[in-house]
């Protein structure tokens, strides 16, 4: 088998994605607390002992150590290997979908940011500006410089994505006199539109609305009909974006053609 055989490249993409997932775990934990994501090196939160590199191998180390610190045997969250696995799988799918081209690099950066902000939103109901606003700038800049993408498409996606959720948030405030959509969600959808283009927006809104509604109803039933149950909407926008980007391009294009022949 050739070294650069497609299957081997896909495996390398998975490994690279898992390594980025390991760094993503650091950002997810430290960024909301205002800590440096570079220093100090990773350490056990119970005994504060630094984790040696050979105990910090994505997925594998967690399995070998059975999810516990090598020194004090305190448990580590299963989220760490889960984020690494998700990132590895997404990067593998990215290569299988787009191959080796400049747009793959852009989408890889996009996927990394989406996964990180998803877990931060789950934990803190927060979508950091350093990701959303930077993502908008990078998305528009990439469309301007990359001949594989169209700047007008990206600009319209940015305006349509941000504008739609801003309008929803404004109407909700007018009718209910309370905030129903966070500003982070508005910037997130604007970022998604800047990278995936304006035709992605209806599809992303559909997927996120359906999945968010299902989860919301389930949470309401669990909380015995409490209509004030709050769930983060960002993860469902991310799910819609990933489905559009990786999961089913044929479905996404069919939906786009149906709405915009």
C-alpha positions in Angstrom: 0.0 0.0 0.0 1.3 3.4 -0.9 2.3 5.8 1.9 0.0 8.4 0.6 -2.9 6.0 0.0 -6.2 7.6 0.7 -6.9 5.3 3.7 -3.6 6.2 5.3 -4.2 9.9 4.8 -7.6 9.5 6.4 -5.9 7.8 9.4 -3.4 10.7 9.7 -6.3 13.2 9.6 -7.9 11.3 12.4 -4.7 11.3 14.5 -4.2 15.0 13.8 -7.8 15.8 14.8 -7.5 13.8 18.0 -4.4 15.8 18.9 -6.3 19.0 18.3 -9.1 17.6 20.4 -6.6 17.3 23.3 -5.7 20.9 22.9 -9.4 21.8 22.6 -10.0 20.2 26.0 -7.5 22.7 27.5 -9.3 25.6 25.9 -12.8 24.4 26.9 -11.7 24.2 30.5 -9.4 27.2 30.8 -10.8 29.9 28.5 -14.1 30.6 30.4 -12.0 31.0 33.6 -9.7 33.5 32.0 -6.7 31.2 32.3 -3.8 30.8 29.8 -4.4 28.0 27.4 -0.6 27.5 27.0 0.9 27.6 30.5 1.0 25.8 32.8 1.1 22.3 31.3 -1.8 20.0 31.8 -2.1 18.7 35.4 -4.4 16.7 37.6 -7.0 19.0 39.2 -7.0 16.9 42.4 -3.3 16.4 43.3 -1.9 19.2 41.0 0.8 16.9 39.6 1.7 17.6 35.9 0.6 15.0 33.5 3.6 13.5 31.6 3.4 13.4 27.8 3.1 9.6 27.7 0.0 9.8 29.9 -1.5 12.5 27.7 -1.8 10.6 24.4 -5.3 11.3 23.0 -7.9 8.6 23.8 -5.3 5.9 24.4 -3.9 7.2 27.7 -7.4 7.6 29.1 -8.2 4.0 28.3 -4.9 2.6 29.6 -5.3 4.6 32.9 -9.0 3.7 33.0 -9.9 7.3 33.3 -7.9 8.0 36.4 -4.8 10.1 37.4 -1.6 8.0 37.4 -0.6 9.5 40.7 -3.6 10.0 43.0 -6.1 7.8 41.0 -8.7 10.6 41.0 -11.2 10.1 38.1 -10.9 12.1 34.9 -14.1 13.0 33.0 -15.0 10.9 30.0 -15.5 14.1 28.2 -11.7 14.3 27.5 -11.5 11.2 25.2 -15.0 12.0 23.9 -13.9 15.5 22.6 -10.7 13.9 21.1 -12.7 11.1 19.4 -15.3 13.6 18.0 -12.5 15.8 16.6 -10.6 12.9 15.1 -13.8 11.5 13.4 -14.8 14.9 12.1 -11.3 15.5 10.6 -11.3 12.1 9.0 -14.7 12.8 7.5 -13.4 16.2 6.3 -10.6 14.6 4.3 -12.9 11.9 2.9 -15.4 14.6 1.8 -13.0 17.2 0.4 -9.6 15.6 -0.1 -6.4 17.6 0.0 -7.1 21.2 -1.0 -7.0 24.7 0.5 -10.6 24.7 1.5 -9.9 21.6 3.6 -7.5 23.7 5.7 -10.2 26.4 6.2 -12.9 23.9 7.1 -10.5 22.1 9.5 -10.0 25.3 11.4 -13.8 25.9 11.3 -14.5 22.4 12.7 -12.0 22.9 15.5 -13.7 26.2 16.6 -17.2 24.7 16.4 -16.4 21.7 18.6 -14.7 23.9 21.2 -17.5 26.5 21.4 -20.1 23.7 21.6 -18.7 22.3 24.8 -18.1 25.8 26.3 -21.7 26.6 25.5 -22.9 23.4 27.2 -21.0 24.3 30.4 -21.3 28.1 30.6 -24.1 29.2 28.2 -21.3 31.2 26.6 -20.0 31.5 23.0 -16.6 33.4 23.3 -16.1 36.3 21.0 -12.6 35.2 20.4 -14.0 32.3 18.4 -17.1 33.8 16.8 -15.8 37.2 15.8 -12.4 35.8 14.8 -14.2 33.1 12.8 -16.2 35.7 10.9 -13.1 37.6 10.0 -11.2 34.4 9.0 -14.3 33.1 7.0 -14.6 36.3 5.0 -10.9 36.7 4.6 -10.6 33.1 3.4 -13.4 33.6 0.9 -11.6 36.7 -0.4 -8.2 35.0 -0.8 -9.2 31.4 -1.7 -10.2 30.9 -5.4 -12.2 27.8 -4.3 -14.7 30.0 -2.5 -16.8 33.0 -3.4 -16.6 36.2 -1.4 -20.0 37.4 -2.3 -21.5 34.1 -1.1 -19.6 34.4 2.2 -20.7 38.0 2.7 -24.3 37.2 2.1 -24.0 34.2 4.4 -22.6 36.5 7.2 -25.4 39.0 6.7 -28.2 36.5 6.4 -27.1 34.4 9.3 -26.5 37.2 11.7 -29.5 39.2 10.5 -32.0 36.3 10.8 -31.2 35.5 14.4 -31.0 39.2 15.3 -34.5 39.7 13.9 -35.8 36.7 15.9 -34.1 38.0 19.1 -35.6 41.5 18.5 -39.1 40.3 17.9 -38.9 38.1 21.0 -37.9 41.0 23.1 -40.6 43.2 21.7 -43.3 40.6 22.4 -42.1 39.2 25.7 -39.9 42.0 27.1 -37.1 39.5 27.9 -34.1 38.1 26.1 -34.8 34.9 24.2 -31.7 34.6 22.0 -28.2 35.4 23.1 -25.9 37.6 21.1 -23.4 34.7 20.9 -25.9 32.7 18.9 -26.3 35.6 16.5 -22.5 35.8 16.0 -22.2 32.0 15.7 -24.7 31.8 12.8 -23.1 34.8 11.2 -19.7 32.9 11.4 -21.4 29.8 9.9 -22.7 31.8 7.1 -19.4 33.5 6.4 -17.7 30.1 6.0 -20.5 27.9 4.4 -22.2 30.6 2.4 -25.8 32.0 2.4 -27.4 28.8 1.0 -26.4 26.9 4.2 -28.4 29.2 6.5 -31.9 27.8 5.8 -30.6 24.2 6.2 -28.7 25.0 9.5 -31.8 26.8 10.9 -34.0 23.8 10.0 -31.7 21.2 11.6 -31.0 23.3 14.7 -34.7 24.2 15.2 -35.9 20.6 15.0 -33.1 19.1 17.2 -33.3 22.0 19.7 -37.1 21.7 19.9 -36.9 17.9 20.5 -34.3 18.4 23.3 -36.3 21.3 24.8 -39.5 19.3 24.9 -37.6 16.4 26.5 -36.1 18.8 29.1 -39.6 20.3 29.8 -41.1 16.9 30.4 -38.2 16.0 32.6 -38.7 19.2 34.6 -42.5 18.5 34.9 -43.7 21.1 32.4 -41.5 24.0 33.4 -41.7 26.3 30.4 -38.7 28.4 31.7 -36.2 25.6 31.0 -33.2 27.1 29.4 -31.0 25.2 27.0 -28.0 26.5 24.9 -28.9 26.9 21.3 -25.3 27.1 20.0 -24.7 23.3 19.9 -27.7 22.8 17.7 -26.5 25.5 15.3 -23.2 23.7 15.2 -24.9 20.4 14.5 -26.7 21.9 11.6 -23.5 23.3 10.2 -21.6 20.0 10.6 -24.4 18.1 8.9 -24.3 20.6 6.0 -20.5 20.5 5.7 -19.9 16.8 6.3 -22.9 14.6 6.8 -25.0 14.9 3.8 -24.1 17.3 1.1 -26.6 15.8 -1.3 -29.4 16.4 1.2 -28.1 20.0 1.9 -27.9 20.8 -1.8 -31.4 19.3 -2.5 -32.8 21.5 0.3 -31.0 24.6 -1.1 -32.3 23.9 -4.6 -35.8 23.4 -3.3 -35.8 26.8 -1.6 -33.6 28.7 -4.1 -34.1 27.1 -7.5 
